[in-house]
Amino acid sequence: MADLAGRHYVGSVTSTTDHELGLLIGVLPAELQSAVRALAPAQLLEVVMDLGRTPEARLENRAERLAGTPVSRAEIDAVLRELSPVGEDNRTGIEGTLHRISVIRNRRGEVVGLTLRVGRAVVGAIDLLRDLVETGQNVLLLGRPGIGKTTKLREIARVLADDLGRRVVVVDTSNEIGGDGDVPHPGIGAARRMQVPRPDRQHAVMIEAVENHMPEVIVVDEIGTGAEAAAARTIAERGVQLIGTAHGNTLENLVLNPTLSDLVGGVHTVTLGDEEARRRRSAKTITERRGAPTFDVVVEMVGRDEVVVHHDAGAAVDRLLAGEAVRGERRQPGRAPAPAVPEAAPAAPAVPASRIRVGSPATWEGPVRVYLHALSRDLLARALRDVAVDVQIVNNPEHADMIIALRARADDQKIRRLAEEGRPVHTVKRNSGSELRRALQAAFPTVPGMDDEVVREAIVEIEQAIERAVSENITVALRAQTPPLRKVQHRIAARYHLVEVYSEGHEPFRHLVVRPAGSDDFDEDEAVSP
């Protein structure tokens, strides 16, 4: 038997659902009861009653006003008298049902709003995911509120307990999975239910379930704190299958969430040695996955009947951190699974190759267009008063000759792409004037008392020498320079990790030598001039 939303119920569950919906409607004021009964019951998601506002019913694709007069405090109090006591999480329910009633309080703690969400047990709700949960792997469901994560979690508990005969324990923080009251709702089948006395005790009950009740599977809703993420890892390490949910639309949301990223292995920043950076062809400072994921499989809930499955969470996170496309497998009823194609990003305006300047900014003619990434324009403007260079601040990185980025945010995909195209990217540790001054001084080296043109010639010489050393795999000896100019050349060369640079000779003939990194010891007879 199918309802209007396309969900399928067996007969006994259908009659139970109708009865439970009647119980929810029965706690409403009489005027609202008749208005709600006139709606399509299968499409009803929740009823909202806010003090001083007209009540409304929220359906799958629209909202319906239920009355022309605002909700009074007496009506809110009358509904509360029909419900179980409200818990510390500001939620309650109706005993024997799956409905969840949440309250909004004012600053004095008085209830001024109610959200009465309809709860249903939907048989067949996990047809798209059944093969995943049957494997014994740990599965995490991601999705926005109201998309049906808890409904699927409830059905997973029933299938594992009834159809597969596994020992399942549901850790039920707000009685949303197993319903209100001491006796669990039939929607979770033979699975056992452990209630949580306070929301901040969920992690402790998760551990208690493993230690005291010998489950094969733990089912938990809304993992949202660091303690709960740590408890999830502990459960996984003990060989118990873990099925859970977390808020977040995509895997990327989870990776960027510092509290929950440990669920998929965690993220940290590492600094590579020169040789390793060359081998990987990457920057020396990169972001990597810290460890093995707690959950083997991550499921993004795109809609109630559409999901994207990442079968190997660790590999998906690695691709994401490397800036590669993370597609996953898209599943919909009646369709064969297919690779999920991410939405195309708006095309960036093409930048002619002539717009990308090469070499050091100190050698360029005219103003240097600078884009600031996660940094203050005002601080840069102040720094420019101390460092007299010709700089124009631009708002679009595509139009910049040079980018200055906060180091913690320099791994942005767009910034990384521009760097690969040849745009110089300078990073600073902090958003401060002193850091920006140092970045400008590094990009535009000057020597007090020396003509800028002489400095530019020395910079061009070292860059040409580096290019020859790398492209021709030879050692290049530069012209003799004064100590201040050699210092500038050393600073420029330090940005390139593909060469080794050192000084040779005695004053006034002391000069720099550039050779490919990892080459044999220098032989003066083989050195060539730039």
C-alpha positions in Angstrom: 0.0 0.0 0.0 1.5 3.3 -1.0 0.9 6.8 0.4 1.0 10.1 -1.5 4.6 10.5 -0.8 5.5 7.2 -2.4 6.5 5.5 0.8 5.3 1.9 1.3 3.8 0.4 4.5 2.6 -3.0 5.4 -1.0 -3.2 6.5 -0.4 -3.5 10.3 2.0 -0.6 10.2 -0.4 1.5 8.2 -3.2 1.1 10.8 -0.7 1.8 13.6 0.5 5.0 11.8 -3.1 6.3 11.4 -3.8 5.6 15.1 -0.6 7.4 16.2 -1.3 10.4 14.0 -4.7 10.6 15.6 -3.1 10.8 19.0 -0.9 13.7 17.9 -3.9 15.5 16.4 -5.8 14.9 19.6 -3.5 17.1 21.8 -4.2 20.1 19.6 -7.0 22.7 20.3 -10.3 21.7 18.8 -10.3 24.3 16.0 -6.9 23.1 14.8 -7.8 19.4 15.0 -10.4 19.8 12.3 -8.1 21.8 10.1 -5.3 19.2 10.4 -7.6 16.3 9.6 -8.6 18.1 6.4 -5.0 17.8 5.1 -3.4 14.8 3.3 -2.1 12.8 6.3 0.8 11.2 4.4 2.2 14.6 3.5 2.1 16.2 7.0 5.5 16.8 8.5 4.8 19.0 11.6 2.5 21.5 13.2 3.9 24.8 14.5 2.3 26.9 17.3 4.0 30.1 18.2 2.6 32.6 20.8 0.9 35.6 19.1 1.2 34.1 15.6 -1.2 32.1 13.5 -0.6 28.3 13.7 0.5 26.4 10.5 1.0 22.9 9.3 4.1 22.2 7.3 3.7 19.6 4.5 6.3 18.2 2.2 6.1 21.0 -0.4 4.2 23.8 1.3 2.9 25.3 4.5 -0.9 25.7 5.3 -2.3 28.2 7.8 -4.6 26.3 10.2 -6.5 29.3 11.8 -7.1 33.0 11.3 -6.4 33.9 15.0 -3.0 34.0 16.7 -2.1 31.2 19.2 -2.8 32.2 22.8 -0.8 31.2 25.9 -3.8 29.2 27.2 -3.7 27.1 24.0 0.0 26.4 24.4 -0.5 25.4 28.1 -3.4 23.2 27.2 -1.2 21.2 24.7 1.6 20.9 27.2 -0.8 19.3 29.8 -1.5 16.5 27.3 2.2 15.6 26.9 4.9 13.9 28.9 7.1 16.3 30.9 9.5 18.3 28.8 13.2 17.1 29.2 16.4 19.1 29.5 16.8 19.0 25.7 13.4 20.9 25.4 11.8 17.9 23.8 9.0 15.6 24.8 6.6 13.1 23.2 3.4 11.1 23.4 3.8 7.8 25.0 3.7 4.9 22.6 4.3 7.0 19.5 7.2 8.3 17.5 6.1 11.9 17.5 8.6 14.5 18.7 7.4 17.7 20.3 10.0 20.5 20.8 9.4 23.7 22.8 10.8 27.2 22.5 11.2 29.2 25.7 11.5 32.8 26.5 14.2 34.3 28.8 12.2 33.4 31.9 11.9 29.8 30.8 8.3 29.9 29.8 7.2 28.0 26.7 6.2 30.3 23.9 6.4 28.0 20.9 5.7 24.4 20.0 6.9 22.2 17.1 4.9 19.0 16.8 6.8 16.8 14.4 5.1 13.7 13.0 7.0 10.4 13.5 6.4 7.4 11.3 7.8 3.9 11.1 8.4 3.3 7.3 9.0 -0.3 6.2 11.3 -0.4 3.2 12.8 3.0 4.0 16.3 1.6 3.7 16.0 -0.4 0.4 18.7 1.9 -1.1 21.0 1.2 1.8 20.2 -2.4 2.9 23.3 -3.9 1.2 25.5 -1.5 3.1 24.2 -2.3 6.6 24.2 -6.0 6.0 28.0 -6.1 5.4 28.8 -5.2 9.0 30.5 -2.0 8.1 30.1 1.2 10.1 27.7 3.5 8.3 27.2 7.3 8.8 24.2 9.1 7.4 24.6 12.8 6.7 21.7 15.2 5.8 20.0 18.4 6.8 17.3 18.3 9.5 14.0 16.9 8.5 15.2 14.9 5.5 14.5 11.5 7.1 17.7 10.4 8.8 16.0 9.2 11.9 13.4 7.3 10.0 16.0 5.4 8.1 17.9 4.8 11.4 14.8 3.3 13.0 14.3 1.0 10.0 17.9 -0.1 10.0 17.6 -1.1 13.7 14.5 -3.2 12.9 16.0 -4.9 9.8 19.2 -5.8 11.6 17.4 -7.1 14.7 14.4 -8.8 13.0 15.5 -9.8 9.5 19.2 -10.6 10.3 18.9 -11.7 13.9 21.6 -9.5 15.3 21.9 -8.1 18.8 21.1 -4.4 18.3 21.1 -1.7 21.0 19.6 1.7 20.2 21.0 4.6 22.1 18.0 6.9 22.2 18.8 10.4 23.5 15.4 12.1 22.9 13.2 9.1 22.5 12.9 9.9 18.8 14.1 6.5 17.5 12.1 4.3 19.9 9.3 6.6 20.8 8.2 8.1 24.1 7.6 5.9 27.2 9.3 2.9 28.8 8.3 0.4 26.1 10.0 0.9 22.8 7.9 1.4 19.7 7.4 -1.6 17.4 9.1 0.4 14.7 12.5 -0.7 16.0 11.5 -4.4 16.0 13.4 -6.6 18.5 16.2 -4.1 19.0 16.8 -3.1 22.6 16.6 0.6 23.5 18.7 2.5 26.1 17.3 5.9 27.0 19.7 8.8 27.8 18.9 10.8 31.0 20.5 14.0 29.7 21.8 15.0 26.3 25.3 15.5 27.6 25.3 11.9 28.8 24.8 10.3 25.3 28.5 9.5 25.0 28.5 7.7 28.4 25.5 5.6 27.5 27.1 4.6 24.2 30.1 3.2 26.1 27.8 1.6 28.7 25.8 -0.1 26.0 29.0 -1.8 24.8 30.4 -2.7 28.2 27.2 -4.0 29.8 24.9 -5.5 27.1 27.2 -7.3 24.5 25.6 -5.8 21.4 26.7 -6.7 17.8 25.3 -3.3 16.6 25.0 0.1 18.2 22.5 2.6 16.6 22.8 6.2 17.6 21.2 9.4 16.3 22.8 12.9 16.0 26.4 12.5 16.9 27.3 16.1 17.6 30.0 16.6 20.2 33.7 15.7 20.5 32.9 13.3 23.4 30.3 11.5 21.2 32.8 11.3 18.3 35.4 9.8 20.7 32.8 7.3 22.0 32.0 6.3 18.5 35.7 5.6 17.8 35.9 3.5 20.9 32.9 1.4 19.9 34.3 0.9 16.4 37.7 -0.2 17.8 35.9 -2.9 19.9 34.5 -4.6 16.9 30.9 -3.5 17.3 29.1 -2.3 14.1 28.1 1.3 14.4 25.3 3.0 12.6 24.9 6.7 13.2 23.8 10.1 11.9 25.2 13.6 11.9 24.1 17.0 10.7 25.8 18.2 7.5 24.8 18.0 3.8 28.0 16.6 2.4 31.2 14.8 3.3 33.0 18.1 2.9 30.9 19.7 5.6 32.0 16.9 7.9 35.7 17.3 7.1 35.5 21.0 7.8 33.8 20.5 11.1 36.6 20.5 13.7 34.3 18.7 16.3 33.2 15.9 14.0 36.0 15.5 11.5 37.4 12.6 13.6 34.4 10.5 12.4 36.1 10.3 9.0 39.7 10.2 10.2 40.4 13.8 11.3 42.4 16.4 9.6 45.8 18.0 10.4 48.4 20.1 8.8 51.9 18.7 8.2 55.1 20.2 6.9 57.0 18.0 4.3 60.7 17.9 3.7 62.0 19.3 0.5 62.5 15.8 -1.0 59.0 14.6 -0.1 57.4 17.8 -1.4 59.2 17.3 -4.7 58.1 13.7 -4.9 54.5 14.6 -4.3 54.8 17.8 -6.4 53.0 19.7 -3.7 53.6 22.6 -1.3 55.7 21.9 1.7 52.7 22.6 4.1 49.7 20.3 3.3 46.5 19.1 4.9 46.2 15.4 5.4 43.9 12.8 7.0 45.1 12.1 10.6 44.0 8.5 11.0 41.6 5.8 10.0 37.9 6.8 9.8 35.5 5.7 12.5 32.9 5.1 9.8 33.8 2.9 6.8 30.9 4.2 4.6 29.4 7.7 4.5 26.0 8.3 3.0 24.9 11.8 1.9 21.1 12.1 1.9 20.3 14.3 -1.0 16.6 13.7 -0.6 14.2 11.3 1.0 14.6 9.0 -2.0 18.0 9.9 -3.2 21.4 9.3 -1.6 25.1 9.5 -2.6 27.3 6.7 -1.1 31.0 7.0 -0.4 32.0 3.3 -0.1 35.5 4.1 1.2 35.3 7.1 3.5 39.1 7.3 4.0 39.8 7.4 0.3 37.1 10.0 -0.3 38.5 12.3 2.4 42.0 11.9 0.9 40.7 12.9 -2.6 38.8 15.9 -1.0 42.0 17.1 0.8 44.0 16.8 -2.4 41.5 19.0 -4.2 40.2 16.2 -6.4 36.5 15.5 -7.3 34.7 13.3 -4.7 31.8 11.9 -6.6 30.5 8.8 -4.8 27.7 6.6 -6.0 24.3 8.1 -6.6 21.3 5.8 -5.8 17.6 6.4 -6.5 14.6 3.9 -6.5 14.2 2.1 -9.8 17.6 3.3 -11.2 20.9 1.5 -11.4 23.6 3.1 -9.2 25.7 5.6 -11.0 28.7 7.9 -10.2 27.5 11.1 -8.8 28.6 14.0 -10.9 29.2 17.2 -8.8 27.5 20.4 -9.9 29.7 22.4 -12.2 31.1 25.5 -10.6 30.6 28.7 -12.5 33.3 29.1 -15.1 36.0 31.6 -14.0 36.6 34.4 -16.5 39.5 33.4 -18.8 42.8 35.2 -18.0 45.1 35.6 -21.0 48.5 34.1 -20.5 50.0 37.6 -21.0 48.2 38.7 -17.8 50.1 36.2 -15.7 53.5 37.9 -15.0 56.5 35.7 -14.5 59.5 36.2 -12.2 59.7 38.2 -9.0 57.2 41.0 -8.4 60.3 43.2 -7.8 61.1 42.9 -11.5 57.7 43.8 -12.9 56.9 47.2 -14.4 53.9 49.1 -13.3 51.6 48.5 -10.3 51.4 44.9 -9.0 47.8 43.7 -8.5 47.5 42.0 -5.1 44.6 39.8 -3.9 44.3 39.2 -0.1 42.8 35.9 0.9 41.4 35.9 4.5 43.4 39.0 5.3 42.6 42.6 6.1 42.8 45.3 3.4 43.2 48.0 6.0 46.2 46.3 7.5 47.8 45.9 4.1 47.2 49.6 3.4 49.0 50.5 6.6 51.9 48.2 5.7 52.2 49.9 2.4 53.0 53.1 4.1 56.2 51.6 5.5 57.1 49.5 2.5 57.1 51.9 -0.5 56.1 49.6 -3.4 53.6 50.1 -6.2 50.6 47.8 -5.3 47.0 47.8 -6.3 44.6 45.8 -4.2 42.0 43.8 -6.3 38.9 42.0 -5.3 39.1 39.0 -7.7 42.0 36.5 -7.4 41.7 35.8 -11.1 42.8 39.4 -11.8 45.7 39.4 -9.4 49.4 39.2 -10.2 50.2 38.1 -6.7 48.2 36.6 -3.8 48.9 37.0 -0.1 47.0 34.4 1.9 46.6 33.5 5.6 48.6 30.3 6.0 45.7 28.4 7.7 43.5 29.2 4.7 46.0 28.8 1.9 44.8 25.3 1.0 41.7 26.8 -0.7 41.2 25.0 -4.0 41.0 28.2 -6.0 44.2 29.6 -4.5 45.9 26.3 -5.1 44.8 26.3 -8.8 46.1 29.8 -9.3 49.4 28.9 -7.8 49.7 26.0 -10.2 49.0 28.4 -13.0 52.1 30.4 -12.0 50.5 33.1 -9.7 53.0 33.8 -6.8 51.3 33.0 -3.5 52.9 34.4 -0.3 51.5 33.2 3.1 51.5 34.8 6.5 51.0 33.2 9.9 48.7 35.8 11.3 46.4 38.6 10.1 48.7 41.4 11.4 50.4 44.5 10.0 53.9 43.2 10.9 53.3 39.9 9.0 52.0 41.8 6.0 55.1 44.1 6.0 57.4 41.1 6.1 55.5 39.5 3.2 55.9 42.7 1.1 59.6 43.0 2.0 60.0 39.4 0.8 58.1 40.0 -2.4 59.8 43.3 -3.1 63.3 43.1 -1.7 65.2 46.4 -1.5 68.8 47.3 -0.4 69.1 50.6 1.5 71.3 53.0 -0.5 71.3 51.0 -3.7 69.4 51.8 -6.9 66.3 49.7 -7.4 67.3 48.9 -10.9 70.5 47.2 -9.7 68.5 45.1 -7.3 66.1 44.1 -10.0 69.0 43.0 -12.3 70.3 40.8 -9.5 66.9 39.3 -9.0 66.5 38.6 -12.7 69.9 37.0 -12.7 69.1 34.5 -9.9 65.8 33.6 -11.4 67.3 32.9 -14.8 70.0 30.8 -13.2 67.4 28.8 -11.4 65.4 28.2 -14.6 68.5 27.0 -16.4 69.6 24.7 -13.5 66.3 23.0 -13.4 65.5 22.8 -17.2 69.0 21.8 -18.3 70.1 20.0 -15.2 73.3 21.9 -14.9 75.2 23.9 -12.3 75.2 27.7 -12.8 77.6 30.2 -11.3 76.4 33.8 -11.0 78.3 37.0 -11.2 80.1 38.3 -8.2 77.8 40.6 -6.1 78.1 42.6 -2.9 76.9 40.9 0.3 73.6 42.8 0.4 72.7 41.7 -3.1 73.8 38.1 -2.5 71.4 38.2 0.5 68.6 39.3 -1.7 69.5 36.5 -4.2 69.5 33.9 -1.4 66.1 35.1 -0.3 64.7 34.7 -3.8 66.2 31.3 -4.3 64.8 30.1 -0.9 61.3 30.1 -2.5 62.4 27.4 -5.0 62.7 23.9 -3.5 64.1 22.3 -6.7 67.6 23.8 -6.4 70.4 24.2 -3.9 72.1 27.6 -3.7 75.4 28.5 -1.8 78.2 31.0 -2.0 81.7 30.4 -3.5 84.9 32.5 -3.6 86.3 35.4 -1.6 85.5 39.1 -1.6 85.2 40.9 -3.9 84.7 37.9 -6.2 82.3 36.0 -4.0 79.3 34.8 -5.9 76.3 32.4 -5.7 76.2 28.9 -7.3 72.9 27.3 -8.2 72.6 23.5 -8.9 69.7 21.1 -9.1 68.7 19.7 -5.8 70.2 16.3 -5.1 73.0 16.6 -7.7 76.6 15.5 -7.1 79.1 17.7 -5.4 79.9 20.8 -7.2 82.8 20.8 -9.6 84.1 24.3 -10.5 85.2 23.2 -14.0 81.6 22.2 -14.8 79.9 25.4 -13.6 78.6 27.8 -16.3 77.8 31.4 -16.1 74.1 32.5 -16.4 
